């Protein structure tokens, strides 16, 4: 990709370079989940909010609210293009053609809209809040996070001269090349680019994906960014996220319904999707209790994504559980996706080789690793931990326990209740970098 990143950053014109260029500029799993919600919960109302877990970085000091609102209004005016809908209708995803139903695509074209939003300031942080029908709220997650992340980037870039920008991107490219060279030494490793939500910028993410494709070839399985997959003929990667079990849990009317809600969402999911899309995400309320209480049919799913537990521990636990259920782990898939960087990816690949089909979802530390690259030695271009979570469903609080207590969300009394119902012990929190 022949783009002068330094010159483009120096002369930013948001009408030329809007942060979100297309409604496809989102993680692929959001579209899969949107179709699931549209089919199963079209009238459910939810509220979601962004949180900056890196409290030392005061976003309100970096991101002008008026400019943020202008970018958000631009996103609300976007519509799916005819060519994008044709691609969604006719392309093969995970070996399956027509994964999106014609009536769903018609709804996307004519009736899809994004909900209203609120921008507020709390203790130096910017909080985005989205409320409305679940179908109108869910897609804001990635757009909102990408907006906050890139506006923080643009503020930092705006304080640099064009020469300093040249130095910055030269150093970042060198760091990326070092990672690519390491991956090239292990051609069997499989990596999906997962870095949309906390990327440095759209242009840098696109540059990284193109560099990875040129540098590591088939080791790059694809990208979670649907727009980049569409634009560059790549595999669109992604399955589902914590939002679904959190919402179904909030809708439960008893403790028993609450306990079973984590499997109810799987029953509904497999009515729409199969094969490589049957990937468990068991850590919403704690991985260990999920596996211990799971019905036997859950072991027939294709694999598991490890997102908040040490992936070495999570993988061993999953393999042992599969063996206890009489399944061959070598036929299953393990996807690690929590704060990965190249050395950990290669170590995981070696550790699980021959035991399970391992792959990595490489996110923020692929698309936003500018640590130590700043020409003045400053840290305002380093990544922060931005998230957007469902906080209520039909007026009921939503909770996530996680395998890492530092990632738990929800009112304290509800978190305690969920721990009691699920039997999830409070875990020792590990530092959340991204």
BATOR-18322 format. One record per residue (C-alpha): residue number from 1; chain; x negated, y negated, z negated. Coordinates in steps of 0.5 Angstrom, whole numbers, padded with zeros to 4 digits, m for minus. Last residue first. Layout:
BEGIN
   nr  kette      x      y      z
  NUM      A      X      Y      Z
...
This chain:
BEGIN
   nr  kette      x      y      z
  434      A   0010   0007  m0053
  433      A   0005   0007  m0059
  432      A   0010   0010  m0064
  431      A   0006   0012  m0070
  430      A   0007   0019  m0073
  429      A   0013   0020  m0078
  428      A   0013   0026  m0083
  427      A   0020   0029  m0081
  426      A   0026   0028  m0086
  425      A   0029   0035  m0086
  424      A   0035   0037  m0081
  423      A   0040   0041  m0084
  422      A   0045   0039  m0078
  421      A   0050   0037  m0083
  420      A   0046   0034  m0088
  419      A   0041   0030  m0084
  418      A   0047   0028  m0080
  417      A   0050   0025  m0086
  416      A   0043   0022  m0088
  415      A   0043   0018  m0082
  414      A   0050   0016  m0082
  413      A   0048   0013  m0089
  412      A   0042   0010  m0086
  411      A   0046   0006  m0080
  410      A   0043   0009  m0074
  409      A   0036   0010  m0070
  408      A   0031   0015  m0072
  407      A   0024   0014  m0068
  406      A   0020   0013  m0073
  405      A   0023   0020  m0077
  404      A   0019   0024  m0071
  403      A   0023   0030  m0069
  402      A   0029   0026  m0067
  401      A   0035   0024  m0072
  400      A   0039   0020  m0067
  399      A   0045   0017  m0069
  398      A   0051   0013  m0066
  397      A   0056   0009  m0070
  396      A   0064   0010  m0069
  395      A   0067   0004  m0065
  394      A   0069   0008  m0059
  393      A   0062   0010  m0059
  392      A   0057   0006  m0062
  391      A   0049   0004  m0062
  390      A   0047   0007  m0056
  389      A   0040   0006  m0055
  388      A   0035   0002  m0051
  387      A   0028   0002  m0052
  386      A   0021  m0002  m0052
  385      A   0015   0000  m0055
  384      A   0010  m0004  m0053
  383      A   0004  m0004  m0047
  382      A  m0002  m0008  m0047
  381      A  m0002  m0015  m0043
  380      A  m0002  m0020  m0049
  379      A  m0008  m0016  m0052
  378      A  m0014  m0022  m0050
  377      A  m0021  m0020  m0048
  376      A  m0021  m0026  m0043
  375      A  m0021  m0022  m0037
  374      A  m0016  m0017  m0040
  373      A  m0017  m0010  m0038
  372      A  m0018  m0007  m0045
  371      A  m0011  m0004  m0045
  370      A  m0008  m0005  m0038
  369      A  m0004   0002  m0038
  368      A   0003   0000  m0036
  367      A   0005   0005  m0030
  366      A   0001   0011  m0033
  365      A   0000   0010  m0040
  364      A   0008   0008  m0040
  363      A   0010   0014  m0037
  362      A   0007   0021  m0035
  361      A   0012   0027  m0035
  360      A   0008   0033  m0035
  359      A   0009   0040  m0033
  358      A   0008   0047  m0036
  357      A   0010   0053  m0033
  356      A   0010   0058  m0039
  355      A   0004   0063  m0042
  354      A   0000   0063  m0036
  353      A  m0003   0056  m0037
  352      A   0000   0053  m0044
  351      A  m0007   0051  m0047
  350      A  m0010   0049  m0040
  349      A  m0004   0044  m0038
  348      A  m0003   0042  m0045
  347      A  m0011   0040  m0045
  346      A  m0010   0036  m0038
  345      A  m0004   0032  m0040
  344      A  m0007   0030  m0047
  343      A  m0014   0028  m0043
  342      A  m0009   0024  m0038
  341      A  m0005   0020  m0042
  340      A   0002   0022  m0045
  339      A   0007   0018  m0050
  338      A   0012   0023  m0050
  337      A   0014   0027  m0044
  336      A   0012   0034  m0044
  335      A   0016   0039  m0040
  334      A   0016   0046  m0041
  333      A   0019   0051  m0036
  332      A   0021   0058  m0036
  331      A   0019   0064  m0032
  330      A   0013   0065  m0036
  329      A   0017   0065  m0043
  328      A   0020   0071  m0041
  327      A   0027   0072  m0045
  326      A   0029   0077  m0050
  325      A   0032   0072  m0055
  324      A   0026   0072  m0060
  323      A   0021   0071  m0054
  322      A   0025   0065  m0052
  321      A   0024   0062  m0059
  320      A   0017   0064  m0060
  319      A   0016   0060  m0053
  318      A   0020   0054  m0055
  317      A   0016   0054  m0062
  316      A   0009   0054  m0058
  315      A   0011   0049  m0054
  314      A   0014   0044  m0059
  313      A   0007   0045  m0063
  312      A   0003   0043  m0057
  311      A   0008   0038  m0055
  310      A   0007   0034  m0062
  309      A   0015   0033  m0063
  308      A   0018   0027  m0060
  307      A   0020   0028  m0053
  306      A   0019   0036  m0051
  305      A   0023   0038  m0045
  304      A   0026   0045  m0045
  303      A   0027   0050  m0039
  302      A   0031   0053  m0034
  301      A   0037   0055  m0039
  300      A   0038   0062  m0040
  299      A   0036   0061  m0047
  298      A   0042   0057  m0048
  297      A   0047   0063  m0047
  296      A   0045   0066  m0054
  295      A   0048   0060  m0058
  294      A   0044   0055  m0061
  293      A   0043   0055  m0069
  292      A   0036   0056  m0069
  291      A   0034   0053  m0063
  290      A   0037   0046  m0065
  289      A   0035   0047  m0072
  288      A   0028   0047  m0070
  287      A   0029   0041  m0065
  286      A   0032   0036  m0069
  285      A   0038   0032  m0068
  284      A   0036   0029  m0061
  283      A   0030   0034  m0061
  282      A   0033   0039  m0056
  281      A   0033   0036  m0049
  280      A   0034   0042  m0045
  279      A   0033   0043  m0038
  278      A   0038   0046  m0034
  277      A   0037   0041  m0028
  276      A   0032   0046  m0025
  275      A   0037   0051  m0023
  274      A   0044   0048  m0025
  273      A   0049   0042  m0025
  272      A   0056   0040  m0026
  271      A   0059   0045  m0030
  270      A   0052   0046  m0033
  269      A   0053   0039  m0036
  268      A   0060   0041  m0040
  267      A   0057   0047  m0043
  266      A   0051   0043  m0045
  265      A   0054   0037  m0048
  264      A   0058   0042  m0052
  263      A   0052   0045  m0055
  262      A   0050   0039  m0059
  261      A   0057   0038  m0061
  260      A   0057   0044  m0065
  259      A   0054   0041  m0071
  258      A   0059   0035  m0070
  257      A   0065   0039  m0069
  256      A   0063   0043  m0075
  255      A   0062   0036  m0079
  254      A   0069   0034  m0077
  253      A   0072   0029  m0072
  252      A   0066   0029  m0067
  251      A   0066   0023  m0062
  250      A   0059   0020  m0065
  249      A   0056   0027  m0064
  248      A   0059   0027  m0056
  247      A   0055   0020  m0056
  246      A   0049   0022  m0059
  245      A   0049   0028  m0055
  244      A   0049   0024  m0048
  243      A   0045   0019  m0050
  242      A   0039   0023  m0051
  241      A   0037   0024  m0044
  240      A   0038   0028  m0038
  239      A   0035   0031  m0032
  238      A   0029   0027  m0028
  237      A   0025   0027  m0022
  236      A   0027   0024  m0015
  235      A   0022   0028  m0010
  234      A   0018   0023  m0005
  233      A   0020   0020   0001
  232      A   0017   0013   0000
  231      A   0023   0008   0000
  230      A   0028   0013  m0003
  229      A   0023   0016  m0008
  228      A   0021   0009  m0010
  227      A   0028   0007  m0011
  226      A   0030   0013  m0015
  225      A   0024   0012  m0020
  224      A   0023   0019  m0024
  223      A   0017   0020  m0019
  222      A   0015   0026  m0015
  221      A   0011   0033  m0016
  220      A   0004   0029  m0016
  219      A  m0001   0035  m0016
  218      A   0001   0036  m0009
  217      A  m0003   0030  m0007
  216      A  m0008   0028  m0013
  215      A  m0011   0021  m0010
  214      A  m0006   0019  m0004
  213      A   0000   0021  m0008
  212      A  m0003   0018  m0014
  211      A  m0005   0012  m0011
  210      A   0002   0011  m0008
  209      A   0005   0012  m0015
  208      A   0001   0007  m0018
  207      A   0002   0001  m0013
  206      A   0009   0002  m0013
  205      A   0009   0002  m0021
  204      A   0004  m0005  m0020
  203      A   0009  m0008  m0015
  202      A   0015  m0006  m0020
  201      A   0011  m0009  m0026
  200      A   0007  m0007  m0032
  199      A   0012  m0001  m0033
  198      A   0016   0000  m0039
  197      A   0023   0003  m0036
  196      A   0020   0005  m0030
  195      A   0014   0010  m0032
  194      A   0016   0017  m0031
  193      A   0011   0019  m0026
  192      A   0012   0027  m0025
  191      A   0006   0031  m0026
  190      A   0004   0038  m0024
  189      A  m0003   0041  m0026
  188      A  m0006   0046  m0021
  187      A  m0011   0042  m0018
  186      A  m0015   0041  m0024
  185      A  m0021   0037  m0022
  184      A  m0017   0032  m0019
  183      A  m0013   0030  m0025
  182      A  m0020   0027  m0028
  181      A  m0021   0023  m0021
  180      A  m0014   0020  m0022
  179      A  m0015   0018  m0029
  178      A  m0022   0015  m0027
  177      A  m0018   0012  m0021
  176      A  m0013   0009  m0025
  175      A  m0018   0005  m0030
  174      A  m0022   0002  m0024
  173      A  m0015   0000  m0021
  172      A  m0014  m0004  m0028
  171      A  m0021  m0007  m0028
  170      A  m0020  m0009  m0021
  169      A  m0013  m0012  m0023
  168      A  m0015  m0016  m0029
  167      A  m0021  m0019  m0025
  166      A  m0017  m0021  m0019
  165      A  m0012  m0024  m0024
  164      A  m0018  m0028  m0027
  163      A  m0020  m0031  m0020
  162      A  m0013  m0033  m0019
  161      A  m0013  m0036  m0026
  160      A  m0009  m0033  m0032
  159      A  m0004  m0036  m0036
  158      A   0002  m0034  m0031
  157      A   0000  m0027  m0032
  156      A   0002  m0027  m0039
  155      A   0009  m0029  m0038
  154      A   0009  m0025  m0032
  153      A   0008  m0019  m0036
  152      A   0013  m0021  m0042
  151      A   0018  m0022  m0036
  150      A   0016  m0015  m0033
  149      A   0017  m0011  m0040
  148      A   0024  m0015  m0041
  147      A   0027  m0014  m0034
  146      A   0025  m0006  m0034
  145      A   0028  m0005  m0041
  144      A   0034  m0008  m0038
  143      A   0035  m0005  m0032
  142      A   0033   0002  m0035
  141      A   0039   0002  m0040
  140      A   0044  m0002  m0036
  139      A   0046   0004  m0033
  138      A   0050   0006  m0039
  137      A   0054   0000  m0040
  136      A   0059   0000  m0034
  135      A   0060   0008  m0034
  134      A   0061   0008  m0042
  133      A   0066   0003  m0041
  132      A   0064  m0004  m0045
  131      A   0059  m0007  m0049
  130      A   0052  m0008  m0047
  129      A   0047  m0012  m0052
  128      A   0040  m0015  m0051
  127      A   0036  m0017  m0057
  126      A   0030  m0021  m0056
  125      A   0025  m0021  m0062
  124      A   0023  m0027  m0066
  123      A   0026  m0025  m0072
  122      A   0033  m0024  m0069
  121      A   0034  m0027  m0062
  120      A   0041  m0026  m0058
  119      A   0043  m0024  m0051
  118      A   0049  m0021  m0050
  117      A   0052  m0017  m0044
  116      A   0058  m0016  m0040
  115      A   0058  m0009  m0036
  114      A   0056  m0007  m0030
  113      A   0060  m0005  m0024
  112      A   0062   0001  m0020
  111      A   0068   0001  m0016
  110      A   0067   0001  m0008
  109      A   0061   0004  m0007
  108      A   0059   0008  m0013
  107      A   0067   0010  m0013
  106      A   0066   0013  m0006
  105      A   0059   0016  m0008
  104      A   0063   0019  m0014
  103      A   0069   0022  m0009
  102      A   0063   0025  m0005
  101      A   0060   0029  m0010
  100      A   0053   0028  m0012
   99      A   0049   0034  m0012
   98      A   0050   0034  m0004
   97      A   0044   0039  m0003
   96      A   0041   0043  m0008
   95      A   0033   0044  m0008
   94      A   0032   0040  m0014
   93      A   0035   0034  m0010
   92      A   0036   0035  m0003
   91      A   0038   0029   0001
   90      A   0045   0028   0004
   89      A   0050   0024   0000
   88      A   0044   0020  m0004
   87      A   0041   0018   0002
   86      A   0048   0016   0005
   85      A   0049   0012  m0001
   84      A   0042   0008   0000
   83      A   0043   0007   0007
   82      A   0050   0004   0005
   81      A   0047  m0001   0000
   80      A   0049   0000  m0007
   79      A   0051  m0007  m0010
   78      A   0047  m0012  m0014
   77      A   0051  m0018  m0017
   76      A   0050  m0016  m0024
   75      A   0042  m0015  m0023
   74      A   0042  m0022  m0021
   73      A   0045  m0024  m0027
   72      A   0040  m0021  m0031
   71      A   0035  m0024  m0027
   70      A   0038  m0031  m0029
   69      A   0039  m0029  m0036
   68      A   0032  m0027  m0037
   67      A   0030  m0034  m0034
   66      A   0034  m0038  m0039
   65      A   0032  m0033  m0045
   64      A   0024  m0035  m0043
   63      A   0020  m0029  m0045
   62      A   0014  m0030  m0049
   61      A   0015  m0032  m0056
   60      A   0022  m0029  m0056
   59      A   0018  m0022  m0055
   58      A   0015  m0023  m0062
   57      A   0010  m0017  m0061
   56      A   0008  m0015  m0068
   55      A   0014  m0011  m0068
   54      A   0013  m0006  m0063
   53      A   0019  m0002  m0064
   52      A   0022  m0007  m0059
   51      A   0030  m0005  m0059
   50      A   0035  m0006  m0054
   49      A   0042  m0005  m0055
   48      A   0048   0000  m0053
   47      A   0056  m0001  m0054
   46      A   0060   0004  m0052
   45      A   0068   0005  m0049
   44      A   0070   0012  m0047
   43      A   0075   0012  m0041
   42      A   0071   0015  m0036
   41      A   0069   0021  m0040
   40      A   0068   0027  m0036
   39      A   0067   0026  m0029
   38      A   0065   0019  m0030
   37      A   0060   0021  m0035
   36      A   0057   0026  m0031
   35      A   0056   0022  m0025
   34      A   0053   0017  m0029
   33      A   0048   0022  m0032
   32      A   0046   0024  m0026
   31      A   0045   0017  m0024
   30      A   0041   0016  m0030
   29      A   0037   0022  m0029
   28      A   0034   0019  m0023
   27      A   0031   0013  m0027
   26      A   0032   0006  m0024
   25      A   0031   0002  m0018
   24      A   0037   0005  m0015
   23      A   0041  m0001  m0016
   22      A   0036  m0005  m0012
   21      A   0031  m0010  m0013
   20      A   0030  m0011  m0020
   19      A   0024  m0015  m0022
   18      A   0026  m0020  m0017
   17      A   0020  m0021  m0012
   16      A   0022  m0026  m0007
   15      A   0027  m0029  m0010
   14      A   0023  m0029  m0017
   13      A   0017  m0033  m0013
   12      A   0011  m0031  m0016
   11      A   0005  m0034  m0013
   10      A  m0001  m0032  m0018
    9      A   0002  m0025  m0019
    8      A   0003  m0024  m0011
    7      A  m0005  m0027  m0010
    6      A  m0007  m0022  m0016
    5      A  m0003  m0016  m0013
    4      A  m0006  m0017  m0006
    3      A  m0001  m0011  m0003
    2      A  m0003  m0006   0002
    1      A   0000   0000   0000
